[in-house]
Structure formats: structure tokens, C-alpha cells
């Protein structure tokens, strides 16, 4: 397991302390959890952005987001992103 060390502003550290207390976590566990959740959200945003830009197929976007196609379909729907395009439709059907 790697080690990450960083300095944070006082207000962010105060929020982290409140999070530690509320969630009853030690600092390392809390930071790992928050980092993991942040990266998960980033992966989803990137996948949605690439899908909307027609850079990837729907199936590839779901893989990038590390979600099932059904979960990703719901996420795309919530963000009002249409993924059925003529160029990628056949690729999506082949991947499914």
C-alpha cells in the first residue's frame, strides 16, 4: 500500500475532524474512504462526459465508470445524456 502525504487548509482540516467524529473513523481510514469516493465520482463524470461527446460507446463508458450497464444507464438518464448514436450502436450491441 502506498503512502500519500499532503497539507490541507485549516478549514478543510476542521471539516475532516468533524467527519472523523461523525463517522467514528481514524484519520487514515477516513482519508482513504473520501479519496476512494472522490475518485469514483470523478470516473463517473469522465465516463458521462466522454459518452456525451460521442468519444466512447455506451458499454465502454460503463466500463470506464466501473459500473454495470444497467447502473450506468440510470446514471446517464439522470444526467439527461442520450447514448444511442448511429456510429456506436453496432459496437454497443457487439459488446453486450
Secondary structure, 3 states (H helix, E strand, C coil): CCCCCCCCCHHHHHHHHHHHHHHCCCHHHHHHHHHHHHHHHHHHHHHHHHHHCCCCCHHHHHHHCCCCHHHHHHHHHHCCCCCCCHHHHHHHHHHC
